[in-house]
Each structure stands twice: as structure tokens, then as C-alpha cells.
Amino acid sequence: MKNLYIKTIADRLSIAEWQVENCMKLFEDGATIPFICRYRKEKTGGLDEVAVAEIRHWTDVFSEMEKRKESILSTISEAGKLTEELEAAIGACVDSRELEDIYLPFRPKRRTRATVAKEAGLEPLADGIYGLSVSDPEKEAGKYVNDKVHSAEEALSGARDIIAERINETASVRETVRGILRTRRLVSRPGKNAGTPEAQKYKGYFNFSEPLAHIASHRLLAVLRAEDEGVLSLKIDADPEKCGNKLYYDFCHERKYPDRKLGEQIRAAIDDAYKRLLEPSISNEVIREAKEKADVESIKVFGENLRQLLLAPPVGQKRVLAIDPGFRTGCKVVCLDSSGNLLHYETIFPHPPASEKVKSIRAVSEMIDKYDIEVIAIGNGTAGRETEEFIRRVPKPSSVKVFQVSEDGASVYSASDVAREEFPDYDVTVRGAVSIGRRLMDPLAELVKIDPKSLGVGQYQHDVDQTLLKEQLDNTVESCVNSVGVNLNTASRHLLSYVSGIGPALADNIIQYRTENGAFRSRTELKNVRRLGDKAFEQCAGFLRIPDAENPLDNSAVHPEAYHIVEKMAGSLGVTAKQLVANAELCSKLHAEDFIEQDFGLPTIHDILKELVKPGRDPRESAAEFSFSEDIHTIDDLAAGMELPGIVTNITAFGAFVDIGIKQNGLIHVSQMGKGRRVDNPAAVLKLHQHVIVEVLSVDTDRNRISLRLKS
């Protein structure tokens, strides 16, 4: 069976079977996605993380399917109905719907109209009609009249119930109905709660109609949510009569056309099967199928947004003054050293109702001087814009830069066990301000402490498949952490736990070892950590950095298993490995082909050479300052034609939301992103937290909606 699944995955991803098979073997051996993609390129043919993650996903899906097949075979066998043909058909399934269709006739059932008819002894009559062996169904039905069946018509009705269930349980019939419904339109009508104030956000969908196969993912998720809330009633607009005609034609085509009386009974059974059994179940199934596709598309957007958020430019290890803004409760201010440790905190009240501007200016100036502040981080939530304007008026050295920082998830972090563990003696407001400051210094290191679903990285995240969402977000966090690399001597437990092959338990052991023995001096010292064996070392070592290690390769992405290749390279030039590392001129004299070995092909050698030129280089850009327009404070200040600076706050399938410095974000629709061309994927044009210039197209003050066009 494994070969069947390998072929299916390979066909699905348009790759070679050997690539899938090798990935599966690596997974079985405990390898992670980042490790496979970085250090086993020869085994996979250079597959990227998306492809390898897909292989792992489908490997897990088929593993569960294999368990389901075993359960089904056991149930059918116990019922004494398992044949070689049936067993082969089940074994050949790679689609869960096909598998369940095959199993449907054998599935234990609750009491149905068909089982009642069978109990009344009407199955032979149904067999005769269904098999076209009865010449006069009414006359034949008279033979079944007894104390349980009171008339010929009652007998025929029972026989039709049996035939209807049989038709419903025929795999080819179910696939035919699926094919019909997939091509039809999904239509909506106002539901019982359509008149409520909360329903107005769905007003545009009250008379919605669109081909199910072409509905954009965000629109499908919206109407399905509206249906769950009772605002809409949804239905696929298939014509029952035409569907009945198709099923009757297929029935007759497989056998022969029956005479009129027999045909009437069969057609009645088909119509009943469609309306009562097939349409309700398969309609829901086809809508679920469409939702599954919408989930996948939406979850990809979530994953990409999260990647951009985690890989946002850091300012690095600088002394930070961070502010969690507020009006009535004041602005919580903290001062952090270059390692993110809390040095000082206090509350200032520069805004109404207190309006202690002079006192607040003096306090901030004193903190900047006393703690030698290099950058200022301001949360972008309530009072964020006003606080930024206030801070820009505070006298300070010109070298002190001011940044607005996304507060998404800061409140979740401040109330979490992680925050309580880090700051047991401080309240949530102080913890929130610290988080804002730290995420400016290193967004990745701080955001890994927060559940990715709390970071506001997409729309309808509570409506999509939560298992798939978690899988995608976890893969994304793991990918980002390992692509940047982690300082083994300063990383938190939370950051370490996402390193390939480590996890929470080993992360705790690493922290404990570091506390008891001091900083790690080499990667090999990792093997002294409790329960960190050879396999875990293989998986994690290349992603951990030791900046001041004696061996400079310990601060690079070169894996220890390949150190001997670097020694060979250095030897070929008559220098030491230490002299070769970070020496672009020396590296340019090396020819990758000269260092190929059995387990180290050209892809790996090229990676080593790139890393030697810039060892341990952070792939992220540097953070840049940003300022909103000083003339715009509320939606009433906007007018069509204005060009304004903004920050991208969210990216969806239909466009991007932009903060232009007021309470309401504006929307750049996909149709307004390209210059004379259609944009299909907003994420290909814009990045989360990117600084942009936008033009105001229209302003709807009644609905607080702002339409924008991307200028640059």
C-alpha cells in the first residue's frame, strides 16, 4: 500500500516518486522539515519547505486512512460480507470519500424506512423491480399483502424505499450527484436572524448567488459563518427533475429500458432517493468540500502573514524605551537594556483627561538620559498615534529613533503563564510594555511566546479547519526560527523549543545546563545536555549559533557533519579554516565540484560556500523609521485624491488593510494594487508591516470604510 500512497503524493505535487519516498524515510528517521530542506537536499532533489510540508501532511493523512481501512475491513469481515474484490477495492482507495462510499452499504445503520420494509419481507419484491425481472409490479406486489402489509400500494411503497436506499448507497450514483452539484451555484436567502443589527455586516450576501466552484475563499467563509449565525439560508440550486432524469438515464443505460409500469416504480424510487437521501447529504458534503479548499487557501494566507510578521526587521540589541499608550489610564513606560532586561518603569499622563504634558515630557527626557536610550517603541493601539506625536515633541538626541510597533497579541502575552514566569512581580500593563519593546528589538524572539492564532494574521481564522491551521502556523514558526538561527547562549526556552529536533523538554534541559555550567563554548558541548542524544544533535546543531566560539563554524549554518569539508577547502588553499571563514576573496578561489563526496553533493557544497562568505548572517532586513501624515487625525480629515503614508496591517485574499494614522484602517482592494495589470495574490505585492504610499479613493463615514489605491 505504501507504494500506492507514494505515487499519489508524487502525482499530486508533480514531483518524482523517489523524492516522496526519501522524504518519508527521513520523517520515519525523526528528521524535521527545516533539517531536510537545509541539510538533505541531495535526498529530496532540493525540494523547498512547502513541498516537504505537503509530503508530511499527506503522509499523515494516508496513515490515518490506512487505520480507517483496517477498521472498515474488520467490520465487513465480522458481518461475513468481505470478498476478495471488495477488499481489493478498499485497498486501492486514496480518496476518503470513495472509501466511505464503498463502505456505506455495510455501515451499521439506525432504523430506516428501508429496514422497516425489509422486516416486512418486501426485499424480494424490491429485488425483482430493481433487477427488471418483474413484468407487472402491481400484480407482483399483491402477493406480499398480509397482516404487516395492508395493500399492494403499501408493498410497492416499501419496495421503493429499499430501492431508494440501494441507489443512495451506490458509489457511482453518489459520484454522479457530486459531479452535478459541484457545477451548480450556491445561493442564499435571508435567514431567521437577518433582521438583527448584527446581521447588517452580511447585507451584501442577502441575495448571494455564485458558482460553487468559483467562489473566492473569503466570500465562501463569510456566507458559511452567516449561515451558522442564522443570518442566511444556503442551498445549491440543482434542479431535482433534471438530476432525476440523469440518474434514470444512467440506470437504464447500464441495464435496459423497462416497460412503462416498471419504469414508473424505478423513477419514483430514484426521485425519492435524490430528494430524501442523496441531495441533502451530498449537498452538505460538496459545500464542505468547497470549504476545505477555501480553508487551505485562507490558511496559506495566514501562514504567509505570520512569516512576514515573524521575520519583520529587528532593530537589534539596543537600549529601548517602550510605551504602551493609553488615555485615561495613562501611558505605561518601561526602559530595557540591550538584552531586553527591565531596568525601570513608570506611568505618564500626557493625554486628556489628565493632560500632564510638561510633567510627562520631563519624565521621558530624564529616562532617555539616565538609561542612555537608543530607540523608542510605541504600541499602535489606542492613543498610539497621539503618543507618537507627543514623543516627537520631547527633546532628545537626534540619534534616538522612534518606531510604532504592532500590539497584536501583547495583551495575550501579558496575561499568560510565560509573562507571569518572566515578571512575577509586575502587573499586565508593565508586561505588555516590555513585550512591545522587545518585539522591536527582535520580533521573532518575542512573538514565539504568543500563540500564533492570537497575532491577528488573517480573516475568518476561527472558521477554518483548526487542525490544519495549527499545522500551518506551527510549521511557519519552526521555519522562521530555523531560517534565522538561534543564539544558543541567549535564546529563551520558547525560542529554543522551535529549533529543529529540540522541543520544550530539551529546551528546558538546555537552559538548565546553561544556568549550571555557564555559556556553551562549542556545539559539541550540546551532547552533554541531559537526554540530548545523537539524533537530536544532528537535527538541531546547524541551526544553533555560538557567536564567540573557538571554532568560527559554530557561529554559522554549516552543519558539524560537514566541518571536515571546510577543513579540506582551507587545506586546498594552504590556510586554516579560521582564516577561510568570512574571507570572500579566498572563498572565490574554491570550486564546488572539487569537494563533492558520497553524502555531500553540489547543492550542499554550494550552501557551504555561501555560508563561508557571510557566516551566521541574519536574513532579515533592518528596521526603518516611519511617520504618519501630521494633518490626518480622524476619518473626517480624509478626502478623495489625498496621498498618505501608511503601514500594511493585514493581508487577505481580496486585498490589504493599511493603517494611515487614524482609528479606521483603509482597504487596498486587489484591483487597486497593480499598475495597469490584475493582481491575483496580494502577498506577492505587499508584505505585512510594509511602509507604503496610498491614494484615498473614497471615504464612507457612515460605515467607517476607506478605499485606497497603492501608489508606491
ABEGO torsion letter per residue (X at the ends): XAAAAAAAAAAAAGBBAAAAAAAAAAAAAGBBAAAAAAAAAAAAGGBBAAAAAAAAAAAAAAAAAAAAAAAAAAAAAAAGABBAAAAAAAAABABAAAAAAAAAAABBBBBBAAAAAAAAGAAAAAAAAAAGABABAAAAAAAABBAABABAAAAAAAAAAAAAAAAAABAAAAAAAAAAAAABBBBBBBBAAAABAAAAAAAAAABBBBBAAABBAAAAAAAAAAAAAGABBBBBABBAAAAAAAAAAAAAAABBBBBAAAAAAAAAAAAAAAAAAAAAAAAAAAAAAAAAAAAAAAAAAAAAAAAAAAABBBAEBBBBBBBBBBBAAEBBBBBBBAAGBBABBBBBBABOAAGBAAAAAAAAAAAAAAAGBABBBBBABBGAAAAAAAAAABBBBAABBBBBBBABGAAAAAABAAAAAABAABBAAAAAAAAAAAAAABAAAAAAABBAAAAGABBGAAABBAAAAAAAAAAAAAAAAAAAEBBAAABBAAAAAABBGAEAAAAAAAAAAAAAAEBBABAAAAAABBGBBAAAAAAAAAABBBAABABAAAABABBAAAAAAAAAAAAAAGBBAAAABGBAAAAAABBAAAABBAABBAAAAAAAAAAAABBGBBABBBBBBBBBBAABABAAABBBGBBBBBBBABBBAAEBBBBAGBABBBBBBAAAABBGBBBABAAAABBBGBBBBBBBABBBAAAGBBBBBBAX
